[in-house]
Amino acid sequence: MDRTALQFVINIMNTKTISIGVVLVAVVIGGVILFSGTGGTAGSTPARGISVVDGKQVIEINVKGGYAPRSVAAKANMPSVIKFKTNGTFDCSSAVVIPDLNYRTYLPSTGETSVDVPPQKQGTVLRGLCAMGMYNFSVSFE
Ligand SMILES: [Cu+2]
């Protein structure tokens, strides 16, 4: 009896040790992912949705029932491209206006449309909206 009780306690302790171990591993992995995530925005790696192709910053915005992401942080002082991506988009968000660039267009219901954006000063916020002004997005240059 005593033996089985002891065995029982040992088993519980083992499971506890294992679960603590699992939690620790999860915390470490989570920390690494978080760290690389923040490193991405602070360091030389561009933020999510932004890539640099041939020295040009490409800012991707998905268009369907609005714009996603609705706000993006991009790098100032470098030639950029806003790439609108549509995929079965039949709502008014496909009629895009970027007033500061004097740009307006009708995006195809499915496809990619690129708009050249000259280098922007730090602190500039470029806003875009649908023709009706219902949906909007912004790109802040930092
Ligand atoms: Cu609209």
Boltz pocket constraint, residues with backbone or C-beta under 6 A from the ligand:
constraints:
  - pocket:
      binder: B
      contacts: [[A, 92], [A, 93], [A, 130], [A, 131], [A, 132], [A, 133], [A, 134], [A, 135]]
      max_distance: 6.0
